[in-house]
């Protein structure tokens, strides 16, 4: 079998790929058969109670200028996860990621840890929060997205369902932002080109973010993009 591996923390081997490929859980995101191939996400429960998410893809490719004929989408997504993590942006931690080409198809796996304590921006706005905490969330969101764009990375699917929020602490409450849904991310030549599509997409689909919060976010985001200091 001709096998292509993408290295990760635990190394890659035929046995480890087979182990994860043959591990099944409950479908978290239903399996889709698309023109670009098959893709689906399962929720796995480890023996220690840890929740993992396993994205499984068959003949699913990402195409860009570097790979005009396509590369397995999961390999592309893994590179994005690594790049954003190096920027200090919270993304899911990878447990296993690899792709292999059999005689008939490409198979690819991306297994990540759950983001414990995080909820989507949609869920966060569904519960009442104090004004000062909302302002902190808005600033952290602007910092996170601004840092990504200033490094030239376009998210590609910047919807509230792909933005996650975690609040920790009781007295001194701290907000943390994480990003998901990065399969369509691309690296652009300039911060402006990385920002343009994402900003307009988020503006169009920002609900349930109130108009007041959107205006505060837009101001904070502009300040981050124009600042000499990247928080």
C-alpha positions, 0 to 999 in steps of 0.5 A, spaced: 500 500 500 502 506 498 502 511 504 503 518 505 503 520 512 503 527 515 507 527 522 504 529 528 506 528 536 505 520 536 508 519 529 505 515 524 505 508 522 500 503 519 498 500 525 496 506 528 492 508 522 488 502 522 487 503 529 483 509 529 480 508 522 477 502 525 475 505 531 467 508 531 463 512 535 457 516 534 456 521 528 457 528 531 456 531 524 453 526 519 457 523 513 456 527 507 458 524 500 460 530 496 463 532 489 469 533 493 469 526 496 466 523 503 467 526 509 464 526 516 465 527 524 464 522 529 464 523 537 469 518 541 469 516 548 476 514 551 477 509 556 478 515 561 472 518 559 476 523 554 471 525 549 475 525 542 472 527 535 474 523 529 474 526 522 474 521 517 474 523 509 475 519 503 477 522 496 476 529 499 481 534 497 483 541 498 485 545 492 489 551 491 495 554 488 500 550 491 496 544 490 492 545 483 490 538 483 489 537 490 491 534 497 487 530 502 483 536 505 485 533 512 492 534 511 491 541 509 487 542 515 492 539 519 497 545 517 492 550 518 491 548 525 499 548 526 500 555 524 494 558 528 497 554 534 504 557 533 500 564 533 497 563 540 490 562 537 486 556 541 484 551 536 483 543 537 489 539 540 491 534 535 491 527 537 492 523 530 492 526 523 494 522 517 492 520 510 494 514 506 493 512 499 490 505 497 490 502 490 483 505 490 482 511 494 485 516 499 483 515 506 484 521 511 483 521 519 484 527 523 482 526 531 482 531 536 481 533 543 474 536 545 474 543 547 472 542 554 468 548 557 467 551 550 461 553 547 459 556 540 458 563 540 451 562 538 450 558 545 454 564 549 449 569 546 443 565 548 445 566 555 445 572 559 452 575 561 454 581 564 456 587 560 463 587 562 464 580 560 461 581 553 466 587 552 471 582 554 469 577 549 468 582 544 475 584 545 478 577 545 474 575 539 477 581 535 484 580 538 484 572 536 481 574 529 486 580 528 492 576 530 490 570 524 488 576 519 495 579 520 499 573 519 495 572 513 490 567 514 483 567 512 478 562 516 474 561 510 468 559 514 467 565 520 460 563 522 458 564 529 458 556 530 465 556 528 467 561 534 467 558 541 467 561 547 470 559 554 469 563 561 473 561 567 474 563 574 469 566 579 471 573 581 476 574 576 472 571 570 477 570 564 474 569 557 478 565 552 476 564 544 477 558 540 476 557 532 474 551 529 471 549 522 478 551 518 478 546 513 477 551 508 482 556 511 487 559 506 494 563 507 493 570 503 499 574 501 496 580 505 493 581 511 487 585 507 486 579 503 485 575 509 481 579 512 476 582 507 472 575 505 472 573 513 469 580 515 464 581 510 462 573 511 462 574 519 458 581 518 453 578 514 452 571 519 453 575 525 446 573 529 445 572 534 450 578 536 446 584 537 448 590 533 451 594 539 456 588 540 457 588 532 459 595 532 464 594 538 467 588 535 468 592 528 471 598 532 476 593 536 478 589 530 480 595 526 484 597 532 488 591 532 489 591 525 492 598 525 496 597 531 503 596 531 502 591 537 499 584 536 495 582 543 
